[in-house]
Amino acid sequence: MSGIRVIGGDVKGRKLQRVPGDSTRPITDRVKENLFNILGGVIVRATVLDLFAGTGSVGIEALSRGAAYARFVDLNRIAVATVKENLRLTGFEERAAVQQRDALSLLKTVPDRAYDIIYLAPPQYREIWKQSLESLDANPAWLASGGEIIVQID
């Protein structure tokens, strides 16, 4: 698979690091472009929660396109290190937070803020996407009024 890059916004064209190994499945440029075309101007000044973040490509794309803040959550320590490096490469460290944690357990806690966009890209087994949506339904304070939840599944 080819490299990962930011496809729009302030750091368009910036290459991002991949998570070593095959534990993640980064979003393709085509899917990412379509996603952000659909979101349009909603992303400007938005807060974004990127769960199962992997490389952080989606949250970083949002920051590049004007999101105010992004929080990245992944249980894999190598993915967390990759997100931190990608934030450093793009200069977005000040507008982001990275947390090594199980996303499902996080969603059961009281949120520190409501997010305008919650992006879920969980592993494709055990219906974790469904469990994530059920957790958000049980704890709606995670999602801002009028906010969007986006789930990446095969």
LOLUM-798105 format. One record per residue: x, y, z of N, C-alpha, C in turn; residue in one letter. Coordinates in pm, whole numbers, padded with zeros to 5 digits, always signed. Example, Ala and Ser with C-alpha at 12.3 -4.5 7.8 and 13.67 -1.06 7.14 Angstrom:
! residues 2
+01319-00569+00780+01230-00450+00780+01320-00330+00780A;+01285-00225+00708+01367-00106+00714+01290+00003+00787S;
! end
This chain:
! residues 154
+00084-00117+00000+00000+00000+00000+00089+00124+00000M;+00047+00226-00069+00126+00348-00078+00121+00424+00053S;+00198+00532+00059+00206+00612+00181+00076+00682+00213G;+00069+00727+00336-00047+00802+00384-00010+00949+00379I;-00106+01031+00339-00079+01174+00333-00204+01252+00369R;-00184+01378+00402-00294+01470+00424-00337+01518+00286V;-00466+01513+00255-00509+01542+00118-00572+01680+00101I;-00590+01754+00209-00647+01888+00195-00612+01977+00313G;-00639+02104+00298-00622+02198+00408-00481+02254+00422G;-00451+02300+00543-00327+02373+00572-00199+02294+00545D;-00202+02164+00567-00080+02084+00546-00100+01980+00435V;-00180+02018+00336-00206+01931+00222-00076+01877+00163K;-00073+01746+00139+00044+01682+00080+00144+01629+00182G;+00130+01667+00308+00224+01620+00412+00211+01471+00429R;+00323+01401+00425+00323+01255+00442+00317+01221+00590K;+00241+01116+00619+00225+01068+00755+00290+00931+00770L;+00331+00901+00891+00390+00771+00921+00280+00666+00932Q;+00313+00545+00893+00221+00432+00908+00253+00361+01040R;+00154+00294+01095+00178+00208+01210+00251+00084+01159V;+00368+00054+01213+00441-00065+01166+00358-00192+01185P;+00373-00285+01093+00300-00412+01101+00167-00403+01031G;+00081-00498+01063-00049-00504+00996-00166-00494+01095D;-00143-00428+01207-00247-00417+01310-00351-00310+01279S;-00325-00223+01182-00421-00119+01146-00451-00126+00997T;-00560-00064+00959-00598-00056+00818-00630+00091+00788R;-00531+00167+00746-00553+00310+00721-00659+00336+00614P;-00733+00442+00633-00833+00484+00537-00763+00523+00406I;-00821+00488+00294-00761+00524+00165-00787+00672+00135T;-00704+00729+00050-00722+00869+00010-00859+00892-00051D;-00905+00799-00133-01035+00815-00199-01149+00821-00097R;-01148+00731-00001-01253+00730+00101-01243+00855+00188V;-01121+00893+00224-01101+01012+00307-01150+01137+00232K;-01119+01147+00105-01164+01261+00025-01317+01267+00020E;-01381+01153-00003-01526+01149-00006-01586+01186+00129N;-01527+01135+00236-01575+01167+00370-01571+01318+00394L;-01460+01382+00363-01448+01525+00391-01527+01610+00292F;-01553+01559+00173-01646+01628+00082-01787+01628+00140N;-01826+01518+00201-01958+01510+00263-01966+01603+00384I;-01862+01603+00466-01861+01688+00586-01857+01836+00551L;-01785+01869+00445-01777+02008+00400-01734+02103+00510G;-01803+02216+00520-01767+02320+00614-01797+02287+00760G;-01867+02175+00784-01897+02135+00922-01768+02115+01003V;-01661+02081+00935-01535+02050+01003-01469+02174+01062I;-01494+02291+01005-01430+02414+01052-01475+02444+01195V;-01379+02461+01283-01397+02488+01425-01461+02373+01503R;-01470+02256+01443-01530+02140+01509-01433+02076+01609A;-01490+02003+01703-01411+01916+01790-01433+01774+01739T;-01324+01697+01733-01327+01564+01671-01272+01461+01770V;-01344+01351+01782-01298+01237+01861-01270+01124+01763L;-01142+01088+01750-01097+00985+01657-01068+00859+01739D;-01166+00767+01743-01152+00644+01821-01095+00533+01735L;-01014+00447+01797-00942+00343+01724-00856+00413+01619F;-00780+00513+01662-00718+00613+01575-00614+00559+01477A;-00546+00451+01510-00444+00400+01417-00335+00502+01392G;-00326+00550+01269-00226+00650+01232-00268+00792+01271T;-00397+00810+01297-00450+00944+01325-00485+01021+01199G;-00484+00955+01087-00503+01021+00958-00633+01101+00948S;-00742+01048+01000-00870+01118+00988-00874+01242+01076V;-00833+01228+01201-00831+01344+01290-00734+01451+01244G;-00620+01409+01191-00522+01505+01139-00576+01574+01015I;-00645+01501+00930-00709+01563+00813-00809+01668+00859E;-00885+01637+00963-00982+01733+01017-00911+01858+01068A;-00801+01841+01141-00725+01956+01190-00672+02040+01074L;-00623+01974+00971-00570+02044+00855-00678+02127+00786S;-00802+02078+00794-00914+02146+00728-00987+02243+00821R;-00930+02270+00938-00984+02375+01023-01052+02332+01151G;-01051+02204+01185-01107+02162+01313-01031+02231+01426A;-01101+02265+01532-01040+02334+01644-00957+02242+01732A;-01002+02116+01744-00940+02024+01839-00972+01881+01797Y;-00876+01791+01819-00900+01649+01795-00839+01568+01909A;-00914+01469+01952-00866+01375+02054-00856+01239+01987R;-00739+01177+02002-00710+01048+01940-00702+00942+02048F;-00771+00830+02028-00772+00722+02126-00742+00591+02055V;-00643+00519+02107-00611+00386+02055-00549+00307+02168D;-00578+00179+02174-00522+00093+02278-00379+00050+02247L;-00345+00042+02120-00214-00005+02076-00108+00103+02100N;-00008+00070+02180+00095+00171+02214+00175+00216+02091R;+00193+00128+01994+00267+00166+01874+00182+00263+01790I;+00052+00239+01784-00037+00333+01714-00036+00469+01783A;-00040+00470+01915-00036+00596+01990+00093+00672+01960V;+00205+00602+01958+00333+00667+01925+00331+00721+01782A;+00267+00648+01692+00257+00692+01552+00172+00818+01541T;+00059+00822+01611-00026+00942+01610+00053+01061+01662V;+00125+01043+01772+00204+01153+01829+00308+01203+01729K;+00374+01111+01659+00473+01150+01560+00406+01224+01443E;+00290+01176+01400+00220+01242+01290+00171+01381+01330N;+00131+01398+01453+00094+01532+01501+00216+01623+01502L;+00331+01568+01542+00454+01648+01539+00489+01687+01396R;+00479+01593+01303+00512+01619+01163+00423+01727+01101L;+00299+01733+01147+00204+01830+01091+00196+01959+01172T;+00254+01959+01291+00252+02078+01375+00121+02099+01449G;+00043+01994+01467-00088+02006+01530-00091+01962+01677F;+00024+01944+01739+00027+01894+01877-00054+01980+01973E;-00053+02110+01953-00121+02202+02045-00273+02195+02035E;-00324+02142+01925-00469+02133+01905-00521+01990+01918R;-00442+01906+01986-00477+01765+01993-00437+01704+02127A;-00501+01593+02157-00464+01509+02271-00463+01365+02222A;-00371+01286+02274-00359+01145+02236-00366+01062+02364V;-00447+00958+02359-00467+00876+02478-00458+00729+02442Q;-00375+00656+02517-00368+00511+02501-00471+00453+02598Q;-00579+00403+02539-00690+00353+02621-00785+00272+02536R;-00857+00182+02600-00961+00108+02533-01078+00202+02507D;-01118+00216+02383-01223+00311+02345-01357+00276+02408A;-01388+00148+02416-01517+00108+02473-01526+00144+02621L;-01417+00127+02695-01419+00167+02836-01425+00319+02849S;-01360+00390+02760-01365+00537+02762-01508+00586+02744L;-01580+00527+02652-01717+00572+02622-01814+00549+02736L;-01775+00470+02835-01859+00446+02952-01836+00551+03061K;-01738+00638+03041-01706+00741+03140-01778+00871+03108T;-01774+00963+03204-01830+01096+03180-01731+01171+03091V;-01776+01224+02978-01683+01292+02886-01636+01427+02942P;-01515+01465+02900-01461+01595+02938-01521+01705+02852D;-01579+01667+02739-01645+01761+02649-01730+01682+02552R;-01820+01753+02484-01900+01692+02378-01828+01718+02246A;-01832+01622+02156-01762+01632+02029-01860+01652+01915Y;-01821+01737+01821-01903+01763+01703-01901+01645+01606D;-01785+01580+01598-01768+01464+01509-01698+01354+01586I;-01760+01236+01586-01698+01118+01645-01676+01020+01530I;-01549+00984+01510-01512+00894+01401-01468+00761+01462Y;-01533+00654+01422-01504+00519+01471-01449+00434+01357L;-01333+00378+01377-01276+00285+01279-01220+00164+01353A;-01311+00088+01417-01265-00024+01499-01219-00143+01417P;-01147-00235+01483-01116-00361+01415-01245-00426+01365P;-01237-00500+01258-01356-00551+01191-01411-00682+01247Q;-01373-00717+01367-01424-00840+01424-01503-00809+01551Y;-01582-00903+01596-01660-00895+01720-01758-00777+01723R;-01791-00720+01609-01888-00611+01602-01859-00498+01700E;-01733-00461+01710-01694-00354+01800-01761-00222+01759I;-01783-00203+01630-01853-00082+01585-01991-00073+01648W;-02060-00187+01657-02193-00190+01715-02186-00161+01865K;-02090-00221+01933-02072-00196+02077-02041-00049+02102Q;-01962+00011+02013-01928+00154+02027-02052+00241+02014S;-02136+00211+01915-02259+00288+01896-02355+00269+02013L;-02362+00148+02065-02446+00123+02183-02395+00201+02303E;-02264+00209+02320-02206+00286+02430-02236+00434+02415S;-02227+00485+02293-02260+00626+02269-02408+00653+02291L;-02491+00558+02255-02635+00573+02277-02666+00576+02427D;-02593+00496+02504-02612+00491+02649-02551+00612+02720A;-02457+00678+02655-02387+00791+02714-02380+00905+02611N;-02493+00966+02579-02500+01064+02469-02424+01195+02494P;-02375+01216+02614-02302+01340+02643-02173+01352+02561A;-02127+01242+02503-02007+01246+02419-02031+01325+02290W;-02155+01328+02242-02186+01390+02113-02255+01524+02134L;-02199+01628+02071-02259+01762+02078-02393+01762+02006A;-02478+01855+02045-02607+01872+01978-02582+01897+01829S;-02646+01822+01744-02626+01836+01600-02500+01769+01550G;-02431+01696+01637-02306+01631+01599-02327+01509+01511G;-02219+01458+01458-02221+01344+01366-02133+01231+01418E;-02181+01109+01405-02100+00989+01432-02078+00921+01298I;-01954+00892+01269-01917+00828+01143-01848+00696+01177I;-01892+00586+01116-01835+00456+01141-01774+00402+01013V;-01649+00362+01020-01582+00300+00905-01587+00149+00925Q;-01665+00082+00839-01671-00063+00841-01660-00115+00699I;-01618-00239+00686-01610-00299+00552-01748-00324+00499D;
! end
